[in-house]
Amino acid sequence: MERRTDGAETLIDSTDEIFKIPKRVTLTETIADTVARAIATGILKPDERVTEVAMAERIGVSRAPIREALKILHAQGIVTADSGRGFRVAAFDDATIAKVLEVRLSLEAILLRDAVQYWRENDTAATELNVPIARMHEAAVNGDRAASLEADLSFHQAIAEAAHNQIVATLWSAIARHVMIIFSMRQYRADDLFSVVRHHEMFRDFIREQIRQESAPEALRKELENHLLQISRMQPGHAARGREQTG
């Protein structure tokens, strides 16, 4: 692995699995997700420069899609402009985190409402939530915090997809990159990974109960907020911010 002059590791490392691009969405969006994951896992540090040349070399694509991906991340506030010399990884302060999580709750409340309605109308039991929960359990067995995080986000992604609300789902996908980074800043303790599984199982069971009976949107939002708050309390460094949600 190459090192900067200050001794810190750079992102140029042929062994970094994080830079393998999954085959989904557009190339530009996939690159944006890849860079966000690199930030979330600490490969790219706050205030570190991110250039088209370095990223194109690392990921193995031309500079054009890298440029467009960085523009997306810049518009979302995940990277900041660096005086015409590329971009730098943005630092997430407490105020930014609070705003992101407030938006997340609002978007997910709408998606959960629509997903429950879809599952009810199609007489299904939200079975797609079982797969990410199984992945969470496997991650807990292996003590793999990163895999637990990915499975957690996949759980909420499954709800977003079931909602069939493209406008809100698109907004949620944008905020999901922020959530992934915030998650990584406050990772679960290894001994709490099984608790993460249990909380998601309970939330899934609540959703199934709401599918079987008519429920007010307020009840869904309240349970969602409680779920996110319970998950956040299992993370080290949790501060009593009142309505902090990160799970």
N, C-alpha and C positions, 0 to 999 in steps of 0.2 A: 504494500500500500504506500502511495506517495504521501509525503508530509509537507505541510506548509513550513515557512521559515520559523514560525513560532512553535513548531513541534507538533501541532495538531494534525490529525489525519484529514486528508482531503476526500472528496467524493469519488476520486478516481481509484477504483479498486475492483479488479476483475472478479473478486470473490463475493461481491455484494449482491446477494440474491434479490435485494429490494428493487434493483433496476430492471428486473425481468418484467416485460410488459404483458399483462393478461390480454387475451384476444376478446375485446369487447368494445362497444361504443366506437367513436372515431379515434383516429390516431392522435389528434390534437388533445382530445379530452383524456385519452389514456395516458398520454405523457404528463398532462396536468396532474392526474391522479398519482402517477409515479413520483413526480417531484414532491407532491404533498406527503406521500408515504416516506420519502427520504427525510423530509423535515420531521415527520412524526416519530421516526425511529432514531433521530439524532445524527444521521449521516450528514445532513445539512444543519448547521447550527444557526441560532438567531444571529442576525447581522452578517452572516457569511455571504460572500459574493456568489451569485449564480449567473454564469455566462452562457450564451448560446453555444460557443465553441466547446466548452468543457462538457456541457450536457449532451451535445450532439455526439461527441466522442464516446461518452460513457454509455449512452443508450443505444448508439449505433444507428442513428437516423440522420437525415439532413437537417440543416439549421432552420429551414422554413417552418416545419411543425413545432420545433422547439420554441421559435419566436412567438408563434401564435399561442402556444400553451402558457408561456410566461406572461403574455398579455392577459390571458384569462385569470391567472393567479394574481396578477397585479390589480386587475379590476376588482377582485374579491378581497384584496388586502392581505393576501398571504405572502406576497413579496412586495418590496418597495423599489421604486426607481433609484438608480445609483448614479446620478449626475451624468447621464449619457454613456455610462460604462457598463450597462447591464442592469442587474437587479441584486437586491440583498434580501435575505430571509427576514421577514417581519418578526418583531418581538410582540408577543401577546401579553398585554398587561391585564390587571384584574378588571378594569372597566370594559375592555374589549371582550374578555371572556364572558362577563355577565350579559353583555348585549347579544353575543352569539347564542348563548344558551336560552335567552328569552325568546329569540326568534325561532330557535329550534323547537321549543315547547309549543309555540303558536302553530307552526307548520305541521308538526307531528300530530297535534290534536285534530286538525282537519283531516289528515291522512288516515288516522285511526278511525275516526267517525265514518269516513267513506269506505274504508276497508271492511269494517264490521257490517255495513249495509250491503256491500258486495257479497261477502261470505254468507250473509243471511238470505239474500235473494237467490243465491246459487246453491243453497243447501250444502255448504261445506263447513268444515270445522277448523279452518285455518291450519291445515296440516303442513303448509309450507314453512311454518314456524318451527317445526320439529327438527329440521335439518340444521339450522344454526345453533339450536340448543344442544344437539348431539355434538356439534363441533366445539361448543363451549365446554362440554363435559370432557371431551378428549383433551382439550387444552388444559383443563384443571388437573387431570390425571398426570399430564406431562409437565405441569408447572410452567406452561408457556403463556406468559402474559400477552405477548404480541398476537398470538393466535386467538386468545380469548377476546382481545379487542376487535379483531377482524370479524369474529363470529358475532359479537355483540352488534356491530354495525350492520352485519348481514341480516340480523333479526329485524332491525328497524327498516332496512331496505326492503325486506319481504313485505312488511306492512305497507310501505310506500307504493310498491308495485301492485299490491292487491287493491289499493284505493282507486286505481284507474282514473286518477286526477292528474293529468299530465302537467298542468301549469304548476300546481303545488309541488308535485314530485320533482320537477325540474329545479324549483327553488330549494327544495330539501337537498337535492344532490349537490348543489353549490355549497350549502352550509355544512354538508357532511364532511367536506375536506377540513373545515375549521374544527369540527367536532373531533375528527380523528387526531388532529394535532393537539387539541386541548386534552383529550384522553391520554395521550402519550406523556403529557407533562405531569399527569397525576395517576400513574399506573396503579393497578390493583396490587395489593400485597399478595404474595404467592398463596398464603393460607386462606385468602378470601375468594379464590377463584371458584371454589365449590359453592360459596354463597352467591356468587354471580349467577351460577347455573340455577340455583333454587329460586332466586328472585325472578328470573326470566320464565321459569316454569310456572310460577304463581301468576305472573302477568299474562302468560299465554292462557292459563286456565280461566282467568278473569275475562279475557277476550272471548273465549268460547262460551262462557256463561252469557255474555252480552249478545252473542249471536243467537242464542236460543230465546232470548227475551228482548222486548223493546227497551231501549235504554236512552236516557237523555244525554245529549252531547256533553253536558256539564259533568256527568258522572264519569264519562270516558276520560275527559281532560284531567279531572281530579286524580283518577287512578294512574294515568300516565305521568303526571307530575310527581306523584308519590313514588312511582317506580324509579324515575330518574333520580330523585333525591336519595332514595335508599341506596342506589348504586354509587352515587357520588360520595356517600358517607363511608364507603369501604375503601376509599382511596387515600393514601398518605397525603398529608398536607391539607386535608379538607378544612376549609374555613367556614365559619358560621356566617355565610352570606345570606341566609334566609331562604332564597329561592334558587340556589345553585343546583343545576342539573347537569350531569355528565355521563349518563349511562345508557 
